[in-house]
Amino acid sequence: MLDFKFDFSKRNHADDIIDALTEQVLTAYPPARLERIKSRSESTWKATGLYSDRISYVVLNYNVPEEPKIPGDASDMQKDMIHQLKFMLYNSVTDDEYYPAFTSGLEQVTIPSMFGCVKESISNSDDVKPVIFSPSDVYSLPKDEIREGYVCYDMLWRMAYRYRRTGGRIPVYMTDIQGPFSCAAQMWGIQDFLCDLDEYSNEIHHLLLSCTSAIIKYFHAMYKIADGNMIPIHCMPVLWVPEDCGVAVSDDFFAVVGKHTVRDYSLPYLEKIGEAFGGVTAHTCGNMNHLAELMNGMKTLKAVNFSASETDLTKYAGECDPRIMLLVHKTGLSINGLPLMNTEEHIRHCANVQKTTGIRVFAKPLWTDEAVIDTANRQKWENAALL
């Protein structure tokens, strides 16, 4: 049983700043505005047809103002909260579908740490230190638990701190959750895992099922520590998800393995997560055009998330089942010669794809190419989103 204890009675100047910024954020996003954001977002998620003027989109600017400056005696959590609150406030001037909530960060080892895994640094990168050295080790793994002293515990602690520090008035986004295939590969050792898929399929399916159960348990823990006020998306943590649209997980192996591997070793376990929560959104980095038809066969799939410069959006939408929504962001990486677009171009591209294919597209440029959010830029983005 998780029972986080926080003593917020001992205050410093950073607390005054957090309190003031919290009130400003709540003023900038009054209940009526939040309901409009939810309503338009839900229209895209669930194809309600309530809005037909433009696509849903989120544009964010990360150049938050320096003021108010962070006091020197602020703790790391206070510094993080001040920065995030300034970010919410700064981006409140755009009339898009950004939903203000605290982000929870990314740790690849979160779910593996429930089995006792820790991080190891390799080539300036934090990786998961494998714990499976023989295929039979999958049968003697520790029980999946949220263990104090491990990343799985620390991520929930941070989430609970942010949520409770504002009295639950500002929700939290989920932390990045890697899917069962990704977690199992890291626990096994990625190269060995991919080579051993067929020879040790029984052991690997046992591990995949264990990882699936741990992921489901962790989602329940995230919901609990936020009193249910947790938004179950990390790809990216900027938008509202209706309660009956499930949760999001990552599977970056989509881009590097073939259809049969995804069909046999990934999708069955994503389906189990979708069954547990009423749906699933799948994220991948890289190109996943080769999987469009396969993804259509998922019964619980609500949405797919990828970058338009890595996966060909036009081609994917042309092969996509209309019941599946596409969450499309942009990055600075081009694959197969796909164009790198600016904010306006990206939003217009997403709108054009929705107009020509009928597939719902939620555009998430995520960051602006412009230095500031001003009236001229906001009008450009609004016009680009029109249907």
C-alpha positions in Angstrom: 0.0 0.0 0.0 1.5 3.3 -1.1 1.1 6.0 1.6 3.2 9.1 0.6 3.6 11.6 3.4 4.3 15.2 2.6 4.8 18.1 5.1 3.9 21.3 3.3 3.8 23.3 6.5 7.5 24.3 6.3 7.5 27.0 3.7 10.0 29.2 1.9 9.8 31.8 -0.8 9.4 29.2 -3.5 6.2 28.1 -1.9 4.8 31.6 -2.3 5.7 31.6 -6.0 4.0 28.2 -6.4 0.9 29.4 -4.7 0.7 32.5 -6.8 1.3 30.7 -10.1 -1.2 28.1 -9.3 -3.9 30.7 -8.8 -2.9 32.4 -12.0 -3.1 29.1 -13.9 -6.5 28.4 -12.5 -7.7 31.9 -13.5 -6.3 31.4 -17.0 -8.1 28.1 -17.4 -11.5 28.6 -15.7 -13.9 25.6 -15.6 -15.8 26.8 -18.7 -12.6 26.9 -20.7 -11.5 23.4 -19.6 -14.9 22.0 -20.5 -14.5 23.5 -24.0 -11.1 21.9 -24.4 -12.5 18.6 -23.2 -15.5 18.9 -25.5 -13.5 19.6 -28.7 -10.9 17.0 -27.8 -13.6 14.4 -27.2 -15.1 15.2 -30.5 -11.9 14.2 -32.2 -11.2 11.2 -30.0 -14.7 9.8 -30.4 -15.9 11.2 -33.7 -18.9 12.8 -32.1 -19.2 15.3 -35.0 -19.8 18.2 -32.6 -17.1 20.3 -34.2 -16.4 20.4 -37.9 -14.8 23.8 -38.4 -11.2 22.7 -37.8 -9.0 19.9 -36.6 -7.9 19.6 -33.0 -4.4 20.8 -32.4 -1.9 21.8 -29.7 0.9 24.3 -30.2 3.3 25.0 -27.4 6.2 27.4 -26.8 8.9 26.3 -24.4 10.5 29.8 -24.1 8.9 30.5 -20.8 9.7 33.9 -19.2 12.4 34.1 -16.6 10.1 35.9 -14.2 9.4 35.0 -11.5 12.9 33.8 -10.9 13.4 30.6 -9.0 14.8 31.3 -5.5 18.2 29.8 -4.7 16.8 27.8 -1.7 14.1 26.1 -3.8 14.2 22.3 -3.8 14.4 20.4 -7.1 10.7 19.6 -6.9 9.8 23.2 -6.3 12.0 24.3 -9.2 10.2 21.8 -11.4 6.8 22.9 -10.3 7.6 26.6 -10.8 8.8 25.9 -14.3 5.8 23.8 -15.2 3.3 26.3 -13.8 5.0 29.1 -15.8 4.8 26.9 -18.9 1.0 26.4 -18.4 0.5 30.0 -17.9 2.6 31.2 -20.8 0.8 28.8 -23.2 -2.7 29.9 -22.1 -2.8 32.6 -24.7 -3.4 30.1 -27.5 -6.9 29.0 -28.1 -6.0 25.4 -28.8 -6.6 22.0 -27.1 -3.7 22.2 -24.7 -4.9 20.9 -21.3 -2.9 22.2 -18.3 -1.5 19.4 -16.1 1.8 18.5 -14.6 4.0 16.2 -16.7 5.6 13.3 -14.9 8.8 12.7 -17.0 10.3 9.6 -18.6 12.3 6.7 -17.2 12.8 3.6 -19.3 13.3 1.6 -16.2 10.0 2.4 -14.5 8.2 -0.9 -15.2 11.3 -3.1 -15.2 12.2 -1.7 -11.7 9.0 -3.4 -10.4 11.0 -6.6 -10.9 14.2 -5.1 -9.3 15.8 -3.7 -12.4 18.1 -0.6 -12.1 19.6 1.8 -14.5 23.0 1.5 -16.0 24.8 4.2 -18.0 26.2 3.2 -21.3 27.7 5.7 -23.8 26.1 8.7 -21.9 22.7 7.0 -22.0 20.7 5.6 -19.1 19.6 2.0 -20.0 18.0 -0.8 -18.1 20.4 -3.3 -16.6 19.2 -6.7 -17.7 18.2 -9.2 -15.0 17.6 -12.2 -17.3 20.8 -14.1 -18.1 19.2 -17.5 -18.9 15.8 -18.0 -20.5 14.6 -19.9 -17.4 15.2 -16.8 -15.3 11.8 -15.5 -16.3 10.2 -18.1 -14.0 12.1 -16.9 -10.9 11.7 -13.1 -11.2 10.7 -11.3 -8.1 7.0 -10.5 -7.8 6.1 -7.2 -9.6 5.9 -4.6 -6.8 6.3 -0.9 -6.5 9.4 -1.0 -4.4 10.7 1.9 -2.3 14.2 2.9 -3.5 13.4 2.0 -7.1 12.4 4.2 -10.0 8.8 2.9 -10.0 8.4 4.3 -6.5 10.2 7.5 -7.2 8.0 8.4 -10.2 4.9 7.9 -8.2 6.3 10.0 -5.4 7.0 12.9 -7.7 3.6 12.6 -9.3 1.9 12.6 -5.9 4.0 15.6 -4.7 3.0 17.8 -7.6 -0.7 16.8 -7.3 -1.0 17.2 -3.6 1.1 20.4 -3.4 -1.7 22.2 -5.4 -4.4 20.5 -3.3 -5.4 18.4 -6.3 -6.6 21.4 -8.2 -4.2 20.7 -11.2 -4.2 17.2 -12.6 -1.2 15.2 -13.6 -0.2 13.3 -16.8 0.9 9.8 -16.6 4.6 9.0 -16.7 5.9 7.4 -19.9 5.1 3.7 -19.9 6.9 1.4 -22.2 4.8 -1.4 -23.6 5.3 -5.1 -22.6 7.6 -5.8 -25.6 9.9 -2.9 -24.8 10.0 -3.7 -21.1 10.7 -7.4 -21.7 13.4 -6.6 -24.3 15.2 -4.4 -21.8 15.0 -6.9 -19.0 16.3 -9.7 -21.2 18.9 -7.6 -23.0 17.7 -6.1 -26.3 20.0 -7.9 -28.7 19.7 -11.3 -27.1 15.9 -10.8 -26.8 15.4 -10.2 -30.5 17.6 -13.1 -31.4 15.9 -15.5 -29.0 12.2 -14.7 -29.9 11.6 -17.9 -31.8 13.9 -20.3 -29.9 12.6 -19.4 -26.5 9.1 -18.2 -27.4 7.5 -19.9 -24.3 9.8 -18.1 -21.9 9.4 -14.8 -23.8 5.6 -15.0 -23.7 5.7 -15.7 -20.0 7.8 -12.6 -19.5 5.6 -10.5 -21.8 2.6 -11.5 -19.7 4.4 -10.6 -16.5 5.3 -7.2 -17.9 1.7 -6.7 -19.0 0.4 -7.4 -15.5 2.9 -5.0 -14.0 1.9 -2.2 -16.4 -1.7 -2.7 -15.5 -0.9 -2.6 -11.8 1.2 0.6 -12.3 -1.6 2.4 -14.1 -4.0 1.6 -11.2 -1.3 3.0 -8.8 -1.0 6.2 -10.9 -4.8 6.7 -10.9 -5.0 6.1 -7.1 -2.3 8.6 -6.1 -4.0 11.3 -8.1 -7.5 10.4 -6.9 -8.4 9.4 -10.4 -7.3 12.8 -11.7 -4.6 11.4 -13.9 -4.6 12.0 -17.6 -3.5 8.7 -19.2 -1.3 10.0 -22.1 2.4 10.6 -22.4 2.6 10.9 -26.2 2.6 13.7 -25.7 1.5 14.9 -22.3 -0.4 17.9 -23.6 -4.0 16.9 -24.3 -7.2 15.6 -22.7 -8.2 11.9 -23.0 -11.8 11.0 -22.4 -12.4 8.4 -19.7 -13.6 5.7 -22.1 -10.6 6.0 -24.5 -8.2 4.0 -22.4 -4.5 4.6 -21.7 -1.3 5.1 -23.7 1.8 3.0 -24.0 5.0 3.2 -26.1 6.4 0.5 -28.3 9.4 2.0 -30.2 10.2 -1.4 -31.5 7.4 -0.9 -34.0 9.9 0.9 -36.2 12.6 -1.8 -36.2 10.9 -5.2 -36.3 8.7 -6.9 -38.8 5.0 -7.4 -39.0 5.1 -11.0 -37.7 7.0 -10.0 -34.6 4.6 -7.2 -33.8 1.6 -9.5 -34.5 2.8 -12.3 -32.4 4.7 -10.6 -29.5 3.5 -7.1 -29.2 -0.2 -6.6 -30.1 -1.7 -9.4 -28.0 -0.3 -7.8 -24.9 -1.3 -4.3 -25.9 -4.8 -5.7 -26.4 -4.8 -7.0 -22.8 -3.9 -3.4 -21.6 -6.7 -2.1 -23.8 -9.2 -4.6 -22.4 -8.2 -3.6 -18.8 -8.8 0.2 -19.4 -11.3 0.4 -22.2 -8.8 1.2 -25.0 -5.2 1.8 -25.8 -3.2 4.4 -27.7 0.1 3.2 -29.1 3.2 5.4 -29.6 6.3 4.8 -31.6 9.3 6.8 -32.7 10.5 6.1 -36.2 8.6 4.8 -39.2 5.6 2.5 -38.8 4.0 2.6 -42.2 4.5 -1.1 -42.6 2.2 -1.8 -39.7 -0.9 0.2 -40.7 -3.0 -2.8 -41.9 -1.9 -4.8 -38.9 -2.8 -2.1 -36.4 -6.3 -2.0 -37.9 -6.9 -5.5 -36.6 -6.5 -4.4 -32.9 -9.9 -4.4 -31.3 -9.1 -2.0 -28.4 -6.9 0.5 -30.4 -8.2 4.0 -30.0 -5.3 6.0 -31.5 -1.8 5.8 -32.9 0.9 8.4 -32.3 3.9 9.1 -34.5 5.9 11.9 -36.1 4.8 13.1 -39.6 8.5 13.4 -40.6 9.2 9.8 -39.6 6.0 8.0 -40.7 4.2 9.1 -43.9 1.0 10.5 -42.6 -0.8 10.6 -46.0 0.1 7.0 -46.7 -0.8 5.8 -43.2 -4.2 7.6 -43.2 -4.9 6.0 -46.6 -4.6 2.6 -45.0 -6.1 3.4 -41.6 -9.4 2.1 -40.2 -11.7 5.2 -39.7 -12.3 4.2 -36.1 -8.7 4.9 -35.2 -7.5 8.4 -34.5 -4.0 9.6 -35.5 -2.1 11.7 -33.0 0.6 13.4 -35.1 3.5 15.5 -33.9 6.6 16.8 -35.6 10.3 16.3 -34.9 13.6 17.4 -36.3 14.3 13.9 -37.8 13.4 13.0 -41.4 13.0 9.4 -42.5 12.7 8.3 -46.1 12.9 11.9 -47.3 9.8 13.0 -45.5 9.7 16.9 -45.2 10.5 18.8 -42.1 7.7 21.2 -41.6 7.2 24.3 -39.6 4.3 24.7 -37.2 1.9 26.2 -39.7 2.8 23.7 -42.4 2.4 20.8 -40.0 -1.0 21.8 -38.9 -2.2 22.4 -42.5 -0.8 19.0 -43.5 -2.7 17.3 -40.8 -5.9 19.2 -41.7 -5.5 18.3 -45.4 -5.1 14.6 -44.6 -8.3 14.7 -42.5 -10.2 16.5 -45.3 -9.1 14.1 -48.0 -9.2 10.8 -46.1 -11.8 11.3 -43.4 -9.4 9.9 -40.8 -9.4 12.0 -37.6 -6.1 13.7 -37.0 -5.1 15.5 -33.8 -2.1 17.7 -34.7 0.6 18.3 -32.1 3.5 20.4 -33.4 4.5 20.5 -29.7 6.9 23.4 -30.1 6.7 26.5 -32.2 9.4 27.5 -34.7 8.5 31.1 -33.8 10.2 32.9 -30.9 7.0 34.1 -29.4 3.3 33.3 -29.3 1.6 36.5 -30.7 -1.6 37.4 -32.4 -0.2 36.9 -36.0 1.1 33.5 -35.2 -2.0 32.3 -33.5 -4.1 33.4 -36.5 -1.8 31.5 -38.8 -2.2 28.3 -36.8 -5.9 28.7 -36.5 -6.3 29.2 -40.3 -4.1 26.2 -41.0 -6.3 24.0 -38.9 -9.5 24.9 -40.8 -11.4 22.1 -42.6 
